Amino acid sequence: MGECAWYEMSAWQNGAMEYHGIANVPRIGWHNGAINPYTFDKIAGLIHVSGFLELPFNQDSGMTTVGDYEITVVFGGQELTFKRDWCYMPPQFWAVFELMELMLESAKWGDEAYEEAIASYASKSANM
């Protein structure tokens, strides 16, 4: 509804990111890119220790038309999707959402950045 940003983003521990801008966002269409893997680790750590994974999955108040936001997390091989009305987000949901927005804003775009994230992470893992 209205002018809410509508996009899908997937990010992995290696920093590789896939993005699909659907409407009301500066970048429309499918794009690959990369984020700093340490930033990803910080957000994953927050998800783990904040109680985010213990939130009820779907908490829609049905009271606003601002829009719903979904965050899907794959953690320990389990995929969990959390959905919230924008006006009724618990602090953990809001914090994770805002950090993901910041992560998206700091992304390096292009297939080269995407492939570099994959190759760089693989070489770091092999050297550990």
N, C-alpha and C positions, 0 to 999 in steps of 0.2 A: 504494500500500500504506500502511497505517497512517494517520497523521495528517499526512502531508506536504502542504504547500500546493500547490494545483493551480489554476493560472491561466494565461491568455495575455494578453500585453500588447504593444501596438504603439505606438511613439513615433516622431515625425517631427521633423526639424530645426526646424520652426516651433514646437515645444512641444506640439502637439496629441497627444492620447493616447487610445487605445481599449483597454478592459480587459474581460476576461471572467473573472470569478471562478467557478470550477467547484466546488471543495470545500476545506474546511479553511482558508478565508481569511475575513477580516472582511467583505469586500464580495463578495456572490454575485450573479451575473448580469452582463449587459452594461452598461457604464458608459463615458461619455465624460468627459474631463477635460483638464487641461493641466499641463505641467511647465515649469520655467524653461528656455528654449532655450539659455542659456549652460551649464547643467548637461548638457544633451544634447550640446553641442559638446565639453565636457570628456571625457565618456564616449566619444564618437566618436573624439576625439584619442587617448585611451588605447588604444582598439581598434586604431587605425592604427599607433601607434609601439611597442606592447608585444610584438609578435610573435603576438598573438592570431590574426590572419588566416592565419598559417603553421602553426597547430596542426593535427594530423590531425583529420579531421571527426568520427570516431566512435571513442571509446576507452572501451569498456565492459569493466571487469575481470571482470564476471560473479561477483564475489566477495561482494557485499553485496546486501541487499534494502532498503537505505535509499532508493533511488530514483535515477532519472536526471534530469538537467536538460538542457534544450536552449536554446540561444541561436541565433536566426537573425539574421543581419546582412545588410542590403542595402548594398553599398559599391561605388561606381563602376558601378552598374547590374547588379552580379552579386549573386545571393542565395546565401548560404552558411549551412548549418545545422551547428552543432557540438553534439555530445551527449557528456555525461560522467556517470559514476557519481559520486554525491555525495561519496563517501569518497576518490575518486581524481581530484581536480581539479588540473590544473597551476595555478600561481599566477596566470597571466593570466586563466584562466577564472574562478577564484574571485574575483579583483578585479573583473572586469566584472560578474559575477553580483551581488556585494554592492553595487556602485554602482547597478545597475539596481533592486535592492530599495530602496535609499535614495531613488532617484528616485521610485519608486512611493509610498513613504511621504510624500513631500513634495508629492504631486500636489494640485491644486485640482480638485474634482469638479463635474461638471454640464455640460450642453450650453452654457451661457453661457461658461464658462471655455474650453471646446473651440473654440467659434466665435471668441472673442476672440483666442486664440492664432493661428488661421488669418488673421484680419483684421489683427492687429497685425504679423505677420511679412510679410504682403503689403505693408503700408504702409511698413515699414522697407526692404524690398527696392526699392520704387519710389523711395524718397528717396535711395538710395545713388548 
